[in-house]
Amino acid sequence: MSSKTWMLWLLIITVAVRLPTMFGVKRTGWDERAYVVFAQTLDKGGVSGIRQWMHDYPTNETLQKSPLLLRVGFIVPAMLTCKILGGFNADNLAWLSFVCGVALVLLGAQFAENLSGRRMSILCGILLITSPLAAGLSRRAMQDAFAALIFLACLYFFDQCWRRRSVLTHVSLGICLCLALLTKESALLLYPMMAIAAAYYYRAMKLRPSRWLVLPLVAAPLIYLLIEIGICGGIGNFIGTYRTYASLQQKLDYTVHYEKGPWFRYLLDFLAIAPVVFIAAIIGFFARSEEPIRHGRNLALIYFASGLLLFGQMPIVNVRLLLFVDMFLRLGAAAAIAYFAAQSGEKWSRRIFYLSIGLLVLTDAWQFYQIFVVGNVYSPTTFLLLRAEGFYDIRPQ
């Protein structure tokens, strides 16, 4: 099967599986409504409309509870999506998340192929389709699926810069990094993640980057700063806005009660969302593997572990911020499937292979249903995930 044929089949299957989950969802979350209003503001008032709201940000309690208006990397596509679909509402905006969720599966499968080959790409692609976290967030009118797609694209093109060193690859990395920064401030943490991975590319894989690699890494934040300072109307307003935003993370009730905790809280979240895949990934990360799989598996572990450690230092701890590393967790689970099949002997290898895939897919489907359909989890904080899993019973006695 050619790469294009495999990607086409993956696209068709992903849409067929994910599409039914889009209907019957009540999209009334605070952030969902906020992004619709922001998109409408940009449509009607342009940059001046955003600038006026940013002027009111330090004193407007409603704005302070909402995402930053400066995240134009998402707000512009949100505005265009709502205009194309004929109305500014959360249901229309959710289709942007759906498309990004499908694209995240395709990009993740392609990334897995670059790291570990076609067989691992197929396994990882199948597991990405049924990811409970990705499927759950792809049906909401928020920026999580969009941000995850852009963040993963940054890591994908960074990987490509070490392997191909083409001008197009370096330009693509710069564009994705700039868009990632304009979408979410936490994109800055991609830099130390890439630095850690760079040490592995250089020392273990004996790869050498082009001298031009530094250009997109430097240009992206400079362009981001110019755009944001222009929107804010000066560097003083830009700094003041982020100073206010940072101080609010220690005051807002929802953030203080639900989005605080140590870095290893993310391990609990991933375990709660997809327990069987999580356990399989831990096995896959450390099991003996063939040379082509080993480097890809090691890089997946580096990206996953560094993402957990670095994003765990942020003032907000919510697993939706780490949706982009879910792909590496699933690549680890794919490595575990390959390992078990290889160790089971010729007679049982095929049976173990298909039984393992079936087990992981079915448990993922059940977890999605339990958490995001029955539990109706909107923002997957640890408490809400555990409550949806039945660890807490808050019914009146």
Secondary structure, 3 states (H helix, E strand, C coil): CCHHHHHHHHHHHHHHHHHHHHCCCCCCCHHHHHHHHHHHHHHHHHHHHHHHHHHHCCCCHHHHCCCCCCCHHHHHHHHHHHHHHCCCCHHHHHHHHHHHHHHHHHHHHHHHHHHHCHHHHHHHHHHHHCCHHHHHHCCCCCCHHHHHHHHHHHHHHHHHHHHCCCHHHHHHHHHHHHHHHHHCHHHHHHHHHHHHHHHHHHHCCCCCCCHHHHHHHHHHHHHHHHHHHHHHCCHHHHHHHHHHHHHHCCCCHHHHHHCCCCCCHHHHHHHHHCHHHHHHHHHHHHCCCCHHHHHHHHHHHHHHHHHHHHHCCCCCCCHHHHHHHHHHHHHHHHHHHHHHHHHCHHHHHHHHHHHHHHHHHHHHHHHHHHHHHHCCCCCCCHHHHHHHCCCCCCCCC
